Amino acid sequence: MTRIKRRRIERHKIGQWMAGALTFGALALAPVLTSCGTPAQPQPPSLKLPARVADLAAVRAGNQVSLNWTMPKRDTDKVGLKGPVAVSICRSEGAASTTKTCSLDGETSLAPGTKSAFTDQLPAALVAGPPRPLQYFVELKNRHGRSAGLSNAAAVLAGQSPAPVADFAAAPHKEGVELHWTGGGSTQSIRLYRTLLNAPAKKKDSGPLPESAHPAEQRLLIDSDSGAALDKTVSYGEAYEYRAQRVAHVELAGQTIELAGEITPPVRITVEDIFPPAVPSGLAAVATQTNGAAPASIDLSWLPATDRNLAGYVVYRREGDSDWQRISPAEPVAGPAFHDANVQPGYTYRYAVASISLTGHESKRSAEAEEIVPAQ
């Protein structure tokens, strides 16, 4: 092979090697050039708008409306809010839902993520006349006064509210707590608010009523404004606070909406077991026949009492017109029966029974039952 031909072959191989190397380098650099040299899609700048409130609630009582809501923790870009957020409260008659028809009612600033409240004292124009819709909104703004929009609507009724409950009082009752007020004699309802003020440890003599078997706060709606109610779900030894208000239910645009009057000042009462159980009834006495050496006796029975504070019974006996003598043990008789074995043949005995509470309050004696022990 000539020298010139060998040189041509060597130049051809070198050319092939360089072409392959350049191709490999281009492929290796392609991702780098693509990722570094191509700009990403441009993003709009954040307006830092607080997220809208979604849980606004409104309750009217008399001439006041109480608003409650939760402040958001983040803005509309899911970025955490820092520092107080400006809050505007507005109200609107009818079904308005825009700032153009929602009149400013108050302004404040609140921390993100907090449980928030606002009280609106209604003007005279909104507490007179027939019932009509009234809606509230809150709007959260950034430091430039911009917002993401109004919150959900919280609706109440404007117009004249029911009259306040007058002469509201609480008194102890044998079966619980009796509540009294001046009845309106109308179709309006009465709502009672009960708050448990203390919850002492249950004692053996505190009575059979359940101890702390109810929440600290309860609401009870009574359908009629009769002027009285009995709360039987209380516990002995506990203190309670009661309040009341009249409530009207108004049909408006196919919906039933509540219109409530002012809430009374609280009245307090401590439930104590100061009442005796009911007087036993149906007392009967039956003498047993003597049989040889078996002693005479008289068996007593009566209808059981159903009082919740019942501890048992006390049995009394007398002969003729003599004084009554207790013949049962110091501990109350548990059941509605008693066996008197301390009798003499040929004698006449009179019996009476009283019920007694766990705190020692004794009822009046029952009607008498008389029996003659047969002579031997």
Backbone hydrogen bonds, N-H to C=O, Kabsch-Sander energy under -0.5 kcal/mol:
donor,donor_aa,acceptor,acceptor_aa,energy
6,R,2,T,-1.8
7,R,3,R,-1.8
8,R,4,I,-1.6
9,I,5,K,-2.0
10,E,6,R,-2.1
11,R,7,R,-2.5
12,H,8,R,-2.0
13,K,9,I,-2.0
14,I,10,E,-2.4
15,G,11,R,-2.0
16,Q,12,H,-2.1
17,W,13,K,-2.4
18,M,14,I,-2.2
19,A,15,G,-2.0
20,G,16,Q,-2.1
21,A,17,W,-2.2
22,L,18,M,-2.3
23,T,19,A,-2.0
24,F,20,G,-2.3
25,G,21,A,-2.2
26,A,22,L,-2.1
27,L,23,T,-2.1
28,A,24,F,-2.2
29,L,25,G,-2.0
30,A,26,A,-1.2
33,L,29,L,-2.9
34,T,30,A,-2.4
35,S,31,P,-2.8
36,C,32,V,-2.1
37,G,33,L,-2.1
38,T,34,T,-1.5
51,A,74,R,-1.7
57,A,68,N,-2.3
59,V,66,S,-1.9
61,A,64,Q,-2.6
62,G,260,A,-1.9
64,Q,61,A,-1.5
65,V,120,D,-2.2
66,S,59,V,-3.1
67,L,65,V,-0.5
67,L,118,F,-3.3
68,N,57,A,-2.1
69,W,116,S,-2.0
71,M,114,T,-2.7
75,D,79,V,-2.5
76,T,49,L,-2.6
78,K,75,D,-1.9
81,L,73,K,-2.9
85,V,110,L,-3.2
86,A,141,K,-0.9
87,V,108,T,-3.5
88,S,139,E,-2.6
89,I,106,G,-3.4
90,C,137,F,-2.5
91,R,103,S,-2.0
92,S,135,Q,-2.6
94,G,133,P,-1.6
101,T,98,T,-1.1
102,C,98,T,-0.6
103,S,91,R,-2.0
103,S,101,T,-0.6
105,D,89,I,-3.9
106,G,89,I,-1.6
108,T,87,V,-2.4
110,L,85,V,-2.3
113,G,72,P,-0.9
114,T,111,A,-1.2
116,S,69,W,-3.3
116,S,114,T,-0.5
118,F,67,L,-1.9
120,D,65,V,-3.0
121,Q,119,T,-0.6
122,L,63,N,-2.6
122,L,120,D,-0.8
126,L,123,P,-1.3
127,V,123,P,-0.6
127,V,124,A,-0.9
132,R,158,A,-1.5
134,L,156,V,-2.1
135,Q,92,S,-3.2
136,Y,154,A,-2.0
137,F,90,C,-2.4
139,E,88,S,-2.5
140,L,149,G,-0.5
141,K,86,A,-2.2
142,N,146,R,-2.9
145,G,142,N,-2.0
148,A,50,P,-0.6
148,A,140,L,-0.5
151,S,138,V,-1.7
152,N,53,V,-1.0
154,A,136,Y,-2.0
155,A,153,A,-0.5
156,V,134,L,-2.8
158,A,132,R,-3.3
159,G,126,L,-3.0
160,Q,129,G,-2.4
165,V,262,E,-0.5
169,A,180,H,-2.4
171,A,178,E,-2.7
173,H,176,G,-2.2
176,G,173,H,-1.3
177,V,231,D,-2.0
178,E,171,A,-3.0
179,L,229,A,-3.3
180,H,169,A,-2.7
181,W,227,G,-1.9
182,T,166,A,-2.7
183,G,181,W,-0.8
185,G,225,D,-1.5
189,S,247,V,-2.6
190,I,222,I,-2.4
191,R,245,Q,-2.9
192,L,190,I,-0.5
192,L,220,L,-3.3
193,Y,243,R,-2.9
194,R,218,Q,-2.8
195,T,241,E,-2.5
196,L,216,A,-3.6
197,L,195,T,-0.6
197,L,239,A,-2.7
198,N,239,A,-0.9
206,S,203,K,-1.4
212,S,210,P,-0.5
213,A,210,P,-0.6
218,Q,194,R,-2.7
220,L,192,L,-2.6
222,I,190,I,-3.6
222,I,220,L,-0.6
223,D,221,L,-0.5
225,D,186,S,-0.8
226,S,224,S,-1.0
229,A,179,L,-1.9
231,D,177,V,-3.1
232,K,230,L,-0.8
237,G,271,V,-3.4
238,E,235,S,-1.4
240,Y,269,I,-3.0
241,E,195,T,-2.1
242,Y,267,V,-2.9
243,R,193,Y,-1.9
245,Q,191,R,-1.6
247,V,189,S,-2.5
248,A,259,L,-2.9
250,V,248,A,-0.6
250,V,257,I,-3.1
252,L,250,V,-0.6
252,L,255,Q,-3.3
255,Q,252,L,-1.7
257,I,250,V,-3.0
257,I,255,Q,-0.7
259,L,248,A,-3.2
261,G,246,R,-3.1
264,T,244,A,-2.7
267,V,242,Y,-2.3
269,I,240,Y,-2.2
271,V,238,E,-2.6
272,E,270,T,-0.6
274,I,272,E,-1.5
281,S,303,L,-0.6
284,A,301,S,-2.7
286,V,299,D,-2.5
288,T,297,S,-2.8
291,N,294,A,-0.6
294,A,291,N,-1.9
297,S,288,T,-0.5
298,I,340,D,-2.5
299,D,286,V,-3.1
300,L,338,F,-3.4
301,S,284,A,-1.9
302,W,336,P,-1.7
303,L,281,S,-2.8
310,L,307,D,-1.2
311,A,356,I,-3.0
312,G,356,I,-1.3
313,Y,333,V,-1.5
314,V,354,A,-3.0
316,Y,352,A,-3.1
317,R,325,Q,-2.2
318,R,350,R,-2.1
320,G,318,R,-0.5
322,S,319,E,-1.7
325,Q,317,R,-2.1
327,I,315,V,-2.3
328,S,315,V,-1.2
333,V,313,Y,-2.9
337,A,335,G,-1.7
338,F,300,L,-1.9
340,D,298,I,-3.1
340,D,338,F,-0.6
341,A,339,H,-0.8
343,V,341,A,-1.1
346,G,373,V,-2.8
347,Y,344,Q,-1.7
349,Y,371,E,-2.9
350,R,318,R,-2.7
351,Y,369,A,-2.4
352,A,316,Y,-1.8
354,A,314,V,-2.5
356,I,312,G,-2.2
357,S,361,H,-2.3
358,L,309,N,-1.5
360,G,357,S,-1.6
362,E,360,G,-0.6
363,S,355,S,-3.1
366,S,353,V,-2.2
369,A,351,Y,-1.9
371,E,349,Y,-2.5
373,V,347,Y,-2.9
